[in-house]
Amino acid sequence: MFADTAKVFIKSGKGGNGHVSFRRELFVPNGGPDGGDGGKGGDLIFEVDKGMNTLVEFRHKRKYIAEDGEEGGKKRMHGKNGKDLVVKVPYGTVVREAKTGRVVTDMSGDNLREVILKGGRGGQGNMHYATATMQAPKYAQPGKPGQELEVRLELKVIADVGLVGFPNVGKSTLISMSSNARPEIANYHFTTLSPHLGVVDLGEDSFVMADIPGLIEGASEGVGLGHDFLRHIDRCRLLVHVVDAASVEGRDPIDDIEKINKELENYNPELLNRPMIIVANKMDAWFDDGESENPVKRIKDKYESQGIPVYEISAATNTGVRELLYAISDMLKTCEKNTKIYDKEYDVDAHMDDELPLNVYKESAHVYVVEGPRVEKMMGYTNLESEKGFNFFQNYMKEQKIIDELKKLGLAEGDTVRVDGLEFEYYD
């Protein structure tokens, strides 16, 4: 079974909690704090496996969660770090945030391994919180939560050449005659329901050719399996448009070309700027009665003036195929060589906290309230009893522009600010 899309839930490991303990040794009746730090949570990593060519595994398993870090121990023992979880994906997989569709990463080009979600930091043990005025702190920092995300995986085939055209025009036959690909071939519409990749070996030159499943009118609007098919054209450097020039099924080849071009334009207008070759196939089935116009001449008259070369072949009898392949190879040498890589549009770190709700309002004349999951999360791993923790709290309020919001509401020196149930007197 071929699968080129999947939706999965991913999560990195939570950091282990810091530990609260005190030295208890003979002749040391008042030992100081010795609680160790918690271990870091495991990262969630995507890694390319070039032996994979489908996302079918992700149809059966929908959740991927890295291991949590362990809690710290007594005698300043550091908790064990959680194991990273490495998720194998096929080369060419685009990872998108499920709700917005924005690109998290593109596992293509040189990007063969990437940390998608970072494990939570381990909490500090109580040994870090001893001060001159608090020599026996009974507080340790909780581990930071792991990051989580629902993502949509899209496999976009990476090939130099994409064969496009209506169903049953001979694309599968052409790729089987040209390469090492062995697609199933039958005389039915939509015989090919998944892309086939084949390596065309011309001695010193070789290239990868993809048989893109047959398109129909309305494909760009999702009709049939339109979007499932069209996404595989995105990365092709050269498009080879195959048509049934002999009109074996009664369709007009020029009308077919125009309809497919319209679908390509509707899906992505940039596709029409890609180099293109038109292949007039099935010419072994055309009967020259001496009266009808040669269909290849019709196609050449219309398109070669636009700079689009036309080649006459019969894939079934292997006539003209070799000449076509050398022409494709020559044109590829003039095409841009860089594979299209999708830019990152979604920064996981930036969105993890920013997407949590936060409510800032004025409760009474001199009392202001800050509440919601975003600030609750911050307070959960901040020790306000230590100078370092309180400085972090103050910087967080400024960086998140919470102080600016409070000032817009009228906050002044001496006013009370209640944050997650704790009250503070504000001084600028």
C-alpha positions as CSV (number, residue, x, y, z in Angstrom):
1,M,0.0,0.0,0.0
2,F,1.3,3.4,-0.9
3,A,0.6,6.3,1.5
4,D,1.9,9.8,1.0
5,T,0.1,11.7,3.8
6,A,-0.3,11.1,7.5
7,K,-1.3,13.0,10.6
8,V,0.6,12.2,13.9
9,F,1.0,13.5,17.4
10,I,4.6,14.0,18.6
11,K,5.9,14.9,22.0
12,S,9.4,15.3,23.6
13,G,10.1,14.0,27.1
14,K,9.4,16.0,30.3
15,G,12.4,17.0,32.4
16,G,12.8,15.2,35.7
17,N,12.0,17.0,38.9
18,G,14.7,18.3,41.1
19,H,15.1,16.4,44.4
20,V,14.6,17.6,48.0
21,S,16.9,15.9,50.5
22,F,19.5,16.7,53.2
23,R,22.8,15.2,54.3
24,R,22.2,12.7,57.1
25,E,25.6,11.4,58.2
26,L,27.1,10.3,61.5
27,F,28.6,13.3,63.3
28,V,26.9,15.7,60.8
29,P,23.6,16.5,62.6
30,N,22.8,19.5,60.5
31,G,23.9,18.5,57.0
32,G,23.0,20.9,54.2
33,P,20.7,20.3,51.3
34,D,22.0,17.6,48.8
35,G,19.0,17.1,46.5
36,G,20.2,16.5,42.9
37,D,18.9,17.8,39.6
38,G,16.4,16.1,37.4
39,G,17.4,14.6,34.1
40,K,16.6,16.2,30.7
41,G,13.7,14.8,28.8
42,G,14.4,13.0,25.5
43,D,14.3,15.0,22.2
44,L,11.9,14.0,19.4
45,I,14.0,13.7,16.2
46,F,13.1,13.1,12.6
47,E,15.7,11.2,10.5
48,V,15.6,10.3,6.8
49,D,15.7,6.6,6.0
50,K,16.4,6.4,2.2
51,G,15.1,2.8,2.2
52,M,11.6,4.1,3.0
53,N,9.3,5.3,0.1
54,T,6.0,5.6,1.8
55,L,4.3,6.9,5.0
56,V,2.2,3.8,5.5
57,E,3.8,3.1,8.9
58,F,2.3,6.3,10.2
59,R,-1.2,5.1,9.3
60,H,-0.9,2.4,12.0
61,K,0.9,4.3,14.7
62,R,-0.3,7.9,15.5
63,K,1.6,8.9,18.6
64,Y,5.4,9.3,19.1
65,I,6.5,10.3,22.6
66,A,10.1,10.5,23.8
67,E,11.2,9.3,27.3
68,D,10.9,11.6,30.3
69,G,13.9,12.5,32.4
70,E,14.2,10.9,35.8
71,E,14.0,12.8,39.1
72,G,17.2,13.8,40.8
73,G,18.4,11.8,43.9
74,K,19.9,12.4,47.2
75,K,23.6,12.9,47.6
76,R,23.5,15.3,44.7
77,M,22.8,12.5,42.3
78,H,21.7,13.7,38.8
79,G,18.6,12.1,37.4
80,K,19.0,10.0,34.3
81,N,18.3,11.8,31.0
82,G,15.4,10.5,29.0
83,K,16.2,8.6,25.7
84,D,15.7,10.6,22.5
85,L,13.1,9.2,20.1
86,V,14.3,9.0,16.5
87,V,11.4,8.8,14.0
88,K,12.4,7.5,10.6
89,V,10.8,9.2,7.6
90,P,11.3,8.9,3.8
91,Y,13.5,11.4,2.0
92,G,11.3,14.2,0.7
93,T,8.9,14.3,3.7
94,V,7.6,17.8,4.4
95,V,6.4,18.2,8.1
96,R,3.6,20.7,8.6
97,E,1.9,22.0,11.7
98,A,-1.5,20.3,11.5
99,K,-3.8,23.3,12.2
100,T,-2.1,26.0,10.2
101,G,-0.4,24.0,7.5
102,R,2.8,25.9,8.0
103,V,6.1,24.1,7.3
104,V,7.9,22.9,10.4
105,T,10.7,21.3,8.4
106,D,11.5,19.7,5.0
107,M,13.5,16.5,5.2
108,S,15.2,17.0,1.9
109,G,18.5,18.2,0.5
110,D,21.2,18.2,3.2
111,N,18.6,18.1,6.0
112,L,18.7,14.4,6.9
113,R,18.3,14.6,10.7
114,E,16.6,17.3,12.7
115,V,15.5,17.8,16.3
116,I,11.9,18.8,16.0
117,L,10.9,19.0,19.7
118,K,13.4,19.6,22.4
119,G,13.2,17.6,25.7
120,G,12.2,19.6,28.8
121,R,15.0,20.8,31.0
122,G,15.5,18.9,34.3
123,G,14.6,20.8,37.5
124,Q,17.2,21.9,39.9
125,G,17.6,20.1,43.2
126,N,17.3,21.9,46.6
127,M,21.1,22.1,46.9
128,H,20.9,25.1,44.5
129,Y,18.6,27.1,46.8
130,A,20.6,27.3,50.0
131,T,21.3,30.9,51.0
132,A,22.6,32.7,54.1
133,T,19.0,33.3,55.3
134,M,17.6,29.9,54.0
135,Q,20.1,27.1,54.8
136,A,17.6,24.3,54.6
137,P,15.4,24.9,51.6
138,K,12.5,22.4,51.3
139,Y,11.9,23.4,47.7
140,A,13.2,21.9,44.4
141,Q,12.4,23.0,40.9
142,P,9.9,20.9,38.8
143,G,11.1,19.6,35.5
144,K,10.1,21.6,32.5
145,P,7.3,20.1,30.4
146,G,8.1,18.5,27.0
147,Q,7.0,20.1,23.8
148,E,4.1,18.6,21.9
149,L,2.7,19.1,18.4
150,E,0.3,17.6,16.0
151,V,1.9,17.5,12.5
152,R,0.9,16.4,9.0
153,L,3.5,14.6,7.1
154,E,3.5,14.9,3.3
155,L,5.7,12.9,1.0
156,K,6.7,14.8,-2.1
157,V,8.5,12.6,-4.5
158,I,11.9,13.9,-5.5
159,A,12.7,13.3,-9.1
160,D,14.4,15.2,-12.0
161,V,11.6,14.5,-14.4
162,G,7.9,14.2,-13.9
163,L,5.6,12.4,-16.4
164,V,2.2,14.1,-16.5
165,G,-0.9,13.5,-18.6
166,F,-4.4,12.1,-18.5
167,P,-4.9,8.5,-17.4
168,N,-4.1,5.7,-19.9
169,V,-1.9,7.7,-22.2
170,G,1.1,5.4,-21.8
171,K,3.1,7.0,-19.0
172,S,3.6,3.7,-17.1
173,T,4.6,2.0,-20.3
174,L,7.1,4.7,-21.1
175,I,8.8,4.6,-17.6
176,S,9.0,0.8,-17.8
177,M,10.7,1.0,-21.2
178,S,13.0,3.7,-20.0
179,S,14.2,2.7,-16.6
180,N,14.4,0.1,-13.8
181,A,10.8,0.8,-12.7
182,R,8.3,-2.0,-13.2
183,P,4.8,-0.5,-12.7
184,E,1.7,-2.6,-13.1
185,I,0.2,-1.8,-16.5
186,A,-3.4,-2.4,-17.6
187,N,-5.9,-0.7,-19.9
188,Y,-8.0,1.0,-17.2
189,H,-8.4,4.5,-16.0
190,F,-6.4,5.2,-12.8
191,T,-4.4,2.0,-13.1
192,T,-1.5,3.9,-11.5
193,L,-2.6,5.1,-8.0
194,S,0.9,5.9,-6.7
195,P,4.0,7.5,-8.2
196,H,6.6,5.1,-9.6
197,L,10.3,6.2,-9.6
198,G,12.7,4.9,-12.2
199,V,16.4,5.6,-12.7
200,V,17.2,6.2,-16.4
201,D,20.8,5.2,-17.1
202,L,22.3,6.6,-20.3
203,G,25.9,5.7,-19.6
204,E,27.7,8.8,-18.2
205,D,24.4,10.5,-17.6
206,S,21.5,9.3,-15.5
207,F,18.4,10.9,-14.0
208,V,15.4,9.9,-11.9
209,M,12.0,9.9,-13.6
210,A,8.6,9.8,-11.8
211,D,5.4,8.5,-13.3
212,I,2.9,10.9,-11.8
213,P,-0.6,9.2,-11.5
214,G,-3.1,10.3,-14.2
215,L,-4.8,13.7,-13.8
216,I,-8.4,14.7,-14.6
217,E,-10.2,18.0,-14.9
218,G,-10.7,19.6,-11.5
219,A,-7.6,17.9,-10.0
220,S,-6.3,21.2,-8.7
221,E,-9.6,21.7,-6.8
222,G,-9.3,18.3,-5.2
223,V,-11.5,16.4,-7.7
224,G,-10.7,12.7,-7.7
225,L,-7.3,12.2,-6.1
226,G,-6.1,15.6,-7.5
227,H,-4.1,17.0,-4.7
228,D,-2.6,13.6,-3.9
229,F,-1.2,13.5,-7.4
230,L,-0.2,17.1,-7.9
231,R,2.0,17.4,-4.8
232,H,4.5,15.0,-6.4
233,I,5.1,17.4,-9.3
234,D,6.4,20.2,-7.0
235,R,10.0,19.1,-6.9
236,C,10.4,18.0,-10.6
237,R,12.9,20.1,-12.6
238,L,11.5,19.1,-16.0
239,L,7.9,18.1,-16.9
240,V,7.3,15.6,-19.7
241,H,3.7,15.9,-20.9
242,V,2.6,12.6,-22.5
243,V,-0.5,12.6,-24.8
244,D,-2.4,10.0,-26.7
245,A,-1.6,11.5,-30.2
246,A,-3.5,8.7,-32.0
247,S,-6.7,9.5,-30.1
248,V,-7.2,5.8,-29.3
249,E,-9.9,6.8,-26.8
250,G,-11.4,9.5,-28.9
251,R,-9.9,12.5,-27.1
252,D,-8.2,15.4,-28.8
253,P,-4.5,15.5,-27.8
254,I,-4.3,19.3,-28.0
255,D,-7.4,19.7,-25.8
256,D,-5.8,17.2,-23.3
257,I,-2.6,19.3,-23.2
258,E,-4.5,22.5,-22.5
259,K,-6.6,20.9,-19.8
260,I,-3.7,19.5,-18.0
261,N,-1.8,22.8,-18.2
262,K,-4.8,24.5,-16.7
263,E,-4.8,22.1,-13.8
264,L,-1.0,22.7,-13.3
265,E,-1.5,26.5,-13.4
266,N,-4.4,26.3,-10.9
267,Y,-2.4,24.2,-8.5
268,N,0.8,26.2,-8.8
269,P,1.3,28.9,-11.5
270,E,5.1,28.5,-11.2
271,L,4.8,25.0,-12.7
272,L,4.1,26.4,-16.2
273,N,7.5,28.1,-16.1
274,R,9.3,24.8,-15.7
275,P,10.9,23.4,-18.8
276,M,8.5,21.1,-20.6
277,I,8.6,18.4,-23.4
278,I,5.6,17.1,-25.1
279,V,5.6,13.4,-26.0
280,A,3.1,12.3,-28.8
281,N,2.6,8.7,-27.8
282,K,0.8,5.7,-29.3
283,M,1.7,6.7,-32.9
284,D,1.9,2.9,-33.7
285,A,-2.0,3.0,-33.4
286,W,-2.4,5.9,-35.8
287,F,-3.6,5.0,-39.3
288,D,-2.6,7.4,-42.1
289,D,-5.5,7.4,-44.5
290,G,-3.9,10.1,-46.6
291,E,-6.7,12.5,-45.8
292,S,-6.5,13.2,-42.0
293,E,-3.9,15.7,-40.8
294,N,-0.9,14.1,-39.0
295,P,-1.6,14.7,-35.2
296,V,2.1,15.2,-34.5
297,K,2.2,18.0,-37.1
298,R,-0.8,19.6,-35.4
299,I,0.9,19.5,-32.0
300,K,4.2,20.7,-33.3
301,D,2.6,23.6,-35.2
302,K,1.0,24.8,-31.9
303,Y,3.7,24.2,-29.3
304,E,7.1,24.3,-30.9
305,S,6.6,28.0,-31.8
306,Q,6.3,28.4,-28.0
307,G,9.7,26.8,-27.4
308,I,8.2,23.5,-26.3
309,P,9.8,20.5,-28.2
310,V,7.6,17.7,-29.4
311,Y,8.7,14.1,-29.8
312,E,6.9,11.3,-31.6
313,I,7.1,7.9,-30.0
314,S,5.4,4.6,-29.4
315,A,6.2,3.4,-25.9
316,A,4.6,0.1,-26.6
317,T,7.0,-0.8,-29.4
318,N,9.9,1.2,-28.0
319,T,10.0,3.4,-31.1
320,G,11.6,6.8,-30.6
321,V,12.0,6.3,-26.8
322,R,15.9,6.4,-26.8
323,E,15.9,9.6,-28.8
324,L,13.5,11.1,-26.3
325,L,15.6,10.1,-23.3
326,Y,18.7,11.7,-24.7
327,A,16.7,14.9,-25.4
328,I,15.5,14.9,-21.8
329,S,19.1,14.4,-20.6
330,D,20.3,17.3,-22.7
331,M,17.5,19.6,-21.4
332,L,18.2,18.7,-17.8
333,K,21.8,20.0,-18.2
334,T,20.3,23.4,-18.7
335,C,17.8,23.2,-15.9
336,E,18.3,24.6,-12.4
337,K,19.9,21.7,-10.4
338,N,18.8,22.7,-6.9
339,T,15.9,20.6,-5.6
340,K,13.1,22.8,-4.3
341,I,13.3,22.9,-0.5
342,Y,10.4,24.3,1.5
343,D,11.4,27.1,3.9
344,K,10.6,26.8,7.6
345,E,7.4,28.7,8.4
346,Y,6.7,27.5,11.9
347,D,9.1,28.0,14.8
348,V,8.2,25.4,17.4
349,D,10.0,27.1,20.3
350,A,8.4,30.5,19.6
351,H,4.9,29.0,19.4
352,M,4.9,26.6,22.4
353,D,4.4,29.3,25.0
354,D,2.9,32.0,22.8
355,E,-0.1,29.8,21.9
356,L,-1.0,29.3,25.5
357,P,-3.9,31.6,26.7
358,L,-3.0,34.6,28.9
359,N,-5.5,37.0,30.5
360,V,-4.5,40.4,31.8
361,Y,-7.1,42.7,33.4
362,K,-7.8,45.4,36.0
363,E,-9.8,44.0,38.9
364,S,-10.2,47.2,41.0
365,A,-8.7,50.7,41.3
366,H,-5.3,49.5,42.3
367,V,-5.3,45.8,41.7
368,Y,-4.4,44.0,38.5
369,V,-4.5,40.4,37.6
370,V,-2.4,38.2,35.3
371,E,-3.7,34.6,34.9
372,G,-3.9,31.8,32.4
373,P,-2.0,28.6,31.3
374,R,1.0,30.6,29.9
375,V,1.9,32.2,33.2
376,E,0.9,29.1,35.2
377,K,3.4,27.1,33.2
378,M,6.2,29.7,33.9
379,M,5.4,29.8,37.6
380,G,5.5,26.0,37.7
381,Y,9.2,26.0,37.1
382,T,10.3,29.3,38.8
383,N,11.5,29.5,42.4
384,L,10.5,32.9,43.5
385,E,12.2,32.4,46.9
386,S,15.7,32.6,45.2
387,E,17.2,35.8,43.8
388,K,17.9,34.1,40.5
389,G,14.3,32.8,40.2
390,F,12.8,36.1,41.1
391,N,15.0,37.9,38.5
392,F,13.9,35.3,35.9
393,F,10.2,36.1,36.8
394,Q,10.8,39.8,36.4
395,N,12.5,39.4,33.0
396,Y,9.7,37.0,31.8
397,M,7.0,39.6,32.6
398,K,9.0,42.2,30.6
399,E,9.9,39.9,27.6
400,Q,6.3,38.7,27.3
401,K,5.2,42.4,27.3
402,I,2.9,41.7,30.2
403,I,4.2,44.8,32.0
404,D,3.4,46.8,28.9
405,E,-0.2,45.5,28.9
406,L,-0.6,46.3,32.6
407,K,0.7,49.9,32.0
408,K,-1.9,50.3,29.2
409,L,-4.5,49.4,31.8
410,G,-3.2,52.1,34.2
411,L,-0.7,50.2,36.4
412,A,1.3,52.6,38.6
413,E,3.9,52.3,41.3
414,G,2.5,50.9,44.5
415,D,-0.3,49.0,42.8
416,T,-0.9,45.3,43.5
417,V,-0.3,42.7,40.7
418,R,-1.7,39.3,41.3
419,V,0.1,36.6,39.2
420,D,-1.2,33.1,39.4
421,G,-2.6,33.7,42.9
422,L,0.5,35.4,44.3
423,E,0.4,39.2,45.0
424,F,3.2,41.6,44.3
425,E,3.6,45.3,44.9
426,Y,4.7,47.0,41.6
427,Y,7.7,49.3,41.5
428,D,9.1,50.6,38.2
